[in-house]
Amino acid sequence: MGANIEKIYECEVKRLFRKGRFSKEWRWMLKPVPEAISSADAKFRCKHCHGALKLQSKLLSDNASPHVVHKSRQDSEYCPAGIYFLLSKDGRLPRLSLKPL
Ligand SMILES: [Zn+2]
């Protein structure tokens, strides 16, 4: 595996919290990827750009740490954690996802 592969080891998951006596609210929490996977969370988002992430299961081998990548290439192009952003040499600035979760 080369270095030019996006690997994100932490992601935000949505959790329901009790708020006061009768109400609950959804909040994003930062979790290590293995923990996010083992819970039933359906949605992961990037802590930097808030874009959707997906589990990179195809690349997983026994000695690889579970990690996630941006679902959208566009997010990866403008996220500080995105491989396309990191490889870009045009001095572009990071920005939030165009379709934030
Ligand atoms: Zn991102």
Boltz pocket constraint, residues with backbone or C-beta under 6 A from the ligand:
constraints:
  - pocket:
      binder: B
      contacts: [[A, 46], [A, 47], [A, 48], [A, 49], [A, 50], [A, 51], [A, 70], [A, 75], [A, 76], [A, 79], [A, 80], [A, 81], [A, 82]]
      max_distance: 6.0
